[in-house]
Amino acid sequence: MSYHKHYKIFLNKKYLSEKFVVTTRSINRTLRELSDDDIIIIDDDYIKIKNLQRLIEIAINLLHFNFLKSLETLAIQKIKM
């Protein structure tokens, strides 16, 4: 396996659910997708990152998408004013 031992992270789904204001089901779906894409390994209460670079790319893309959606929402609100 190519993951580094330092990339083993404790997983608290309840905390993640509260922090990101999503359901635990959404957290599970996201983790399963990352696992299916061979980016992480789910190991009981931990995740092991196998492909840190790909995980970073996905995170950046999500941030970019959310930023654009926020701008779109602001623009729509301005138009309605």
C-alpha positions in Angstrom: 0.0 0.0 0.0 1.2 3.5 -0.8 -0.4 5.5 2.0 1.9 7.1 4.6 1.4 6.2 8.2 1.0 9.9 9.1 -2.1 10.1 6.9 -4.2 8.0 9.3 -7.0 10.2 10.6 -9.5 9.5 13.4 -13.0 9.6 12.0 -15.9 11.1 14.0 -18.9 11.0 11.7 -21.2 12.8 14.2 -18.7 15.7 14.4 -18.3 15.9 10.7 -22.1 15.9 10.3 -22.5 18.8 12.7 -19.5 20.7 11.3 -20.6 20.6 7.7 -24.3 20.7 8.5 -25.1 17.5 6.6 -26.5 14.1 7.5 -24.4 11.2 8.7 -25.8 9.5 5.6 -24.1 12.1 3.4 -20.8 11.6 5.2 -21.1 7.9 4.7 -21.9 8.3 1.0 -18.9 10.7 0.5 -16.5 8.4 2.3 -17.8 5.4 0.3 -17.2 7.3 -3.0 -13.7 8.3 -1.9 -13.0 4.6 -1.0 -14.5 3.4 -4.3 -12.2 5.8 -6.1 -9.2 4.3 -4.2 -8.4 7.6 -2.5 -9.0 6.5 1.1 -9.3 3.3 3.1 -12.0 3.2 5.8 -10.6 1.3 8.8 -13.1 1.2 11.6 -12.9 4.7 13.3 -10.1 5.8 11.0 -9.5 6.7 7.4 -6.2 6.1 5.8 -5.4 8.4 2.9 -3.9 6.5 -0.1 -3.8 9.3 -2.6 -3.3 12.6 -0.8 -2.8 14.6 -4.1 -6.1 13.4 -5.5 -7.9 14.2 -2.2 -6.5 17.7 -2.3 -7.6 18.1 -5.9 -11.1 17.1 -5.0 -11.2 19.4 -2.0 -10.0 22.4 -4.2 -12.6 21.6 -6.8 -15.4 21.5 -4.2 -14.2 24.8 -2.7 -14.2 26.3 -6.2 -17.7 24.9 -6.9 -19.1 26.2 -3.6 -17.5 29.6 -4.1 -19.1 29.9 -7.6 -22.5 28.8 -6.2 -22.2 31.4 -3.5 -21.5 34.1 -6.1 -24.4 32.9 -8.1 -26.7 33.1 -5.1 -25.5 36.7 -4.3 -26.1 37.7 -7.9 -29.6 36.3 -7.9 -30.4 38.1 -4.6 -29.1 41.4 -6.1 -31.2 41.0 -9.2 -34.3 40.4 -7.0 -33.7 43.7 -5.1 
